[in-house]
Amino acid sequence: MNEAAKNEQSNVVQFQPVLAKTKAFTEKSDSLDAKRGFSEIEGVKRTLFPTADAVIYSYDNSDGLPCAVGFTGRKIKASFRYRFEDAQRRVAYTDKWLARCIDQVAEKEKRQAEKRAFKTSLTVGSILYSSWGYEQTNIDFYQVVEVSKSGKSVKIREIACDYTPTADMQGDNMPIVDRFIGEVISRRVSACLGRDAIKLNSYSSARLWDGKPKYSTSYA
């Protein structure tokens, strides 16, 4: 085997697939070959990298120059599509690209693991606040009335607030604990910038109140 051929195989050896993922990953790639335009093209070599969630198609163009096209996940649009001066440069580039893909997969799996392990630090009586609005800032406060056994969701109720004017159509808001003005609603909890938070609707979310007055504005 010549040196160029050995270099072509280096990425296959360096990024050895995890066997448990290989079958499912191969079936997924088979179904995507046609959509990506590489189903039955003569001279194209497909190499699968399950640990990187990536596929590389390599071939030589009509001028005899080595080429490579890379895809990740189920994407139809290529992550890269390059022609190289020689096989060594192709291997060097694809090795670096695969390393980045592996890092991205590891980071994604880490986030998923953290999400599965997450349990809220909110307790019954915790106060949340929501700051929202367009052309004016509205403040709403909520009180936790129940925490699920899993620690991943809570039941909350909106509570009244004490408004103190600080300027024309501006003021500070403080929650009034236990003065409920809304019905019970259930929401999942997630971590946001180091504090537990919940999504209320399409335009607002609520996070753990820090004990400070919250500024609001209003317009006539």
Backbone torsions as a table, in degrees:
resi	resn	phi	psi	omega
1	MET	NA	129.2	-178.5
2	ASN	-76.2	171.6	-174.6
3	GLU	-63.9	-39.8	-179.9
4	ALA	-61.6	-41.4	-179.7
5	ALA	-66.2	-38.0	177.9
6	LYS	-63.2	-42.2	178.6
7	ASN	-64.0	-36.4	179.3
8	GLU	-61.4	-30.9	-176.1
9	GLN	-90.0	-6.6	-174.0
10	SER	-62.4	-38.5	-178.8
11	ASN	-69.4	-30.7	178.3
12	VAL	-65.5	-40.3	-179.8
13	VAL	-72.0	-43.7	-175.9
14	GLN	-66.3	-36.6	-176.8
15	PHE	-111.1	62.5	-178.4
16	GLN	-62.5	126.8	-178.2
17	PRO	-65.0	151.7	170.1
18	VAL	-81.8	119.4	-170.5
19	LEU	-60.0	-33.1	-178.3
20	ALA	-62.0	-27.3	-177.8
21	LYS	-94.6	-12.7	-167.9
22	THR	-62.7	-46.6	-175.2
23	LYS	-61.7	-51.3	-179.3
24	ALA	-63.5	-39.1	-179.2
25	PHE	-67.3	-38.9	178.5
26	THR	-64.1	-43.7	179.2
27	GLU	-62.4	-40.3	178.2
28	LYS	-63.1	-44.1	-179.0
29	SER	-66.5	-38.1	177.9
30	ASP	-57.7	-42.5	-177.3
31	SER	-71.3	-20.0	-177.1
32	LEU	-97.4	-12.9	-176.7
33	ASP	-54.0	-48.4	-176.6
34	ALA	-64.6	-42.4	-179.0
35	LYS	-64.9	-29.4	-179.7
36	ARG	-86.3	-8.5	177.7
37	GLY	88.2	20.2	-178.2
38	PHE	-127.4	35.3	-175.5
39	SER	-76.2	-46.9	-175.3
40	GLU	-139.9	44.8	178.8
41	ILE	-92.3	122.4	-177.1
42	GLU	-67.0	136.8	176.4
43	GLY	88.4	-1.0	179.3
44	VAL	-92.4	129.3	178.0
45	LYS	-104.9	123.4	177.9
46	ARG	-100.7	127.8	177.4
47	THR	-121.9	126.0	-177.3
48	LEU	-97.6	141.9	177.8
49	PHE	-133.2	81.2	-177.0
50	PRO	-57.1	-37.3	-178.6
51	THR	-66.9	-20.4	177.8
52	ALA	-103.6	-2.0	-174.5
53	ASP	51.0	46.8	-172.9
54	ALA	-139.5	157.4	177.0
55	VAL	-134.8	138.4	175.6
56	ILE	-123.7	129.3	173.2
57	TYR	-105.0	123.5	-179.6
58	SER	-122.0	146.1	-177.9
59	TYR	-166.7	170.7	174.2
60	ASP	-107.0	136.3	-179.6
61	ASN	-79.6	-174.5	-176.0
62	SER	-65.3	-19.9	177.2
63	ASP	-92.0	2.7	179.3
64	GLY	82.5	10.1	-179.8
65	LEU	-89.5	140.0	-180.0
66	PRO	-69.1	137.2	179.4
67	CYS	-129.5	160.3	176.9
68	ALA	-151.4	144.3	176.7
69	VAL	-131.7	129.7	-177.5
70	GLY	-118.5	142.3	178.1
71	PHE	-131.9	150.4	174.1
72	THR	-122.0	149.3	177.6
73	GLY	55.6	-132.8	178.7
74	ARG	-105.3	17.7	-177.5
75	LYS	-67.4	141.0	176.3
76	ILE	-92.0	-29.4	177.2
77	LYS	-81.0	130.8	-176.6
78	ALA	-68.0	143.5	173.6
79	SER	-75.3	-32.2	173.3
80	PHE	-154.2	155.9	177.9
81	ARG	-151.0	93.4	-170.7
82	TYR	-125.7	154.9	170.4
83	ARG	-109.0	140.6	-175.3
84	PHE	-120.8	158.5	179.8
85	GLU	-72.5	-30.8	178.3
86	ASP	-156.6	172.0	-176.1
87	ALA	-65.1	-34.8	-179.8
88	GLN	-62.0	-42.2	178.8
89	ARG	-66.3	-35.3	177.4
90	ARG	-63.0	-46.4	-179.9
91	VAL	-63.2	-43.1	-179.1
92	ALA	-60.1	-42.8	-179.1
93	TYR	-68.4	-46.9	-176.5
94	THR	-66.9	-33.2	176.0
95	ASP	-60.7	-46.0	180.0
96	LYS	-65.4	-40.9	179.7
97	TRP	-63.5	-42.4	179.1
98	LEU	-64.8	-37.5	178.2
99	ALA	-61.7	-40.4	177.7
100	ARG	-65.7	-39.7	179.4
101	CYS	-63.1	-41.6	179.2
102	ILE	-62.9	-41.9	177.7
103	ASP	-61.5	-40.7	179.9
104	GLN	-65.9	-41.0	177.7
105	VAL	-63.6	-43.7	179.5
106	ALA	-61.9	-41.3	178.9
107	GLU	-65.6	-40.4	178.3
108	LYS	-63.6	-43.6	179.4
109	GLU	-65.7	-34.6	177.3
110	LYS	-64.3	-45.6	179.5
111	ARG	-62.8	-40.4	179.2
112	GLN	-64.5	-40.4	178.4
113	ALA	-64.8	-41.6	178.1
114	GLU	-63.7	-38.0	179.3
115	LYS	-65.7	-41.1	179.2
116	ARG	-66.5	-35.4	-176.8
117	ALA	-84.4	-11.4	-173.9
118	PHE	-62.6	136.4	171.4
119	LYS	-137.3	133.2	-175.4
120	THR	-66.8	148.3	173.6
121	SER	-93.1	-2.0	178.2
122	LEU	-66.6	146.7	177.2
123	THR	-130.6	167.9	176.0
124	VAL	-59.0	126.3	-177.5
125	GLY	103.2	-13.5	177.6
126	SER	-61.2	144.8	-179.2
127	ILE	-109.4	132.5	175.8
128	LEU	-115.3	155.4	175.0
129	TYR	-133.0	152.8	178.4
130	SER	-128.0	127.8	176.5
131	SER	-114.3	119.7	-174.1
132	TRP	-153.3	168.7	175.7
133	GLY	134.1	159.5	177.2
134	TYR	-120.1	119.9	-176.3
135	GLU	71.9	-2.2	170.7
136	GLN	-155.1	157.3	-177.2
137	THR	-108.6	119.0	178.2
138	ASN	-103.3	145.9	178.1
139	ILE	-124.3	127.8	174.5
140	ASP	-125.1	144.4	177.2
141	PHE	-116.7	147.1	179.5
142	TYR	-134.3	149.3	179.3
143	GLN	-120.4	133.8	178.7
144	VAL	-74.9	127.4	179.7
145	VAL	-112.6	-12.0	178.1
146	GLU	-162.1	141.8	175.7
147	VAL	-117.6	133.1	-178.7
148	SER	-67.2	158.3	178.9
149	LYS	-62.9	-31.3	-179.7
150	SER	-74.2	-19.2	-178.4
151	GLY	75.9	15.6	-178.0
152	LYS	-108.5	-8.2	179.1
153	SER	-145.2	161.5	179.8
154	VAL	-139.9	162.7	169.8
155	LYS	-110.2	133.3	-175.9
156	ILE	-131.0	161.3	172.7
157	ARG	-136.3	141.3	175.9
158	GLU	-69.5	141.9	178.4
159	ILE	-122.9	160.5	-179.5
160	ALA	-72.1	165.3	178.1
161	CYS	-134.7	156.7	178.2
162	ASP	-99.4	118.1	-175.5
163	TYR	-101.7	128.2	177.6
164	THR	-120.0	112.8	179.9
165	PRO	-63.1	138.8	177.1
166	THR	-119.5	-16.5	178.7
167	ALA	-167.5	-179.8	179.9
168	ASP	-61.9	117.7	178.9
169	MET	59.4	31.2	176.8
170	GLN	-139.3	151.2	179.5
171	GLY	-173.7	173.5	178.0
172	ASP	-107.3	146.7	-177.6
173	ASN	-123.5	135.4	175.5
174	MET	-127.7	140.1	-178.2
175	PRO	-72.2	150.2	173.4
176	ILE	-110.0	101.3	-174.2
177	VAL	-60.1	136.0	175.8
178	ASP	73.6	1.2	175.4
179	ARG	-95.2	87.0	-173.0
180	PHE	-79.1	136.8	177.9
181	ILE	-129.0	5.2	-179.0
182	GLY	-135.8	164.9	179.0
183	GLU	-78.3	165.5	178.1
184	VAL	-72.6	131.4	174.8
185	ILE	-130.5	147.9	-179.5
186	SER	-105.4	137.3	179.3
187	ARG	-145.7	146.7	172.7
188	ARG	-76.8	150.0	-178.7
189	VAL	-108.8	142.6	174.8
190	SER	-137.6	167.1	178.5
191	ALA	-91.7	132.3	-180.0
192	CYS	-137.0	111.8	178.9
193	LEU	53.6	41.3	175.5
194	GLY	83.2	0.5	178.7
195	ARG	-128.3	144.6	178.0
196	ASP	-64.0	140.7	-177.8
197	ALA	-146.5	159.2	177.2
198	ILE	-134.9	149.3	175.0
199	LYS	-90.3	123.3	-178.2
200	LEU	-86.9	-45.1	-178.8
201	ASN	-162.3	-164.2	-175.1
202	SER	-70.0	-17.9	-174.8
203	TYR	-122.4	0.4	-178.8
204	SER	-151.2	153.8	175.2
205	SER	-137.1	168.7	-179.9
206	ALA	-131.5	141.8	178.6
207	ARG	-129.5	168.0	-177.4
208	LEU	-60.2	128.0	-179.4
209	TRP	-69.3	138.4	-177.9
210	ASP	-94.3	6.1	177.6
211	GLY	88.5	-1.6	-178.0
212	LYS	-100.6	152.3	176.2
213	PRO	-58.9	144.8	-179.5
214	LYS	-110.7	127.8	-173.5
215	TYR	-78.7	136.7	177.5
216	SER	-137.1	159.3	176.2
217	THR	-131.7	159.7	176.8
218	SER	-148.8	154.4	-179.7
219	TYR	-130.2	138.4	-179.3
220	ALA	-71.8	NA	NA
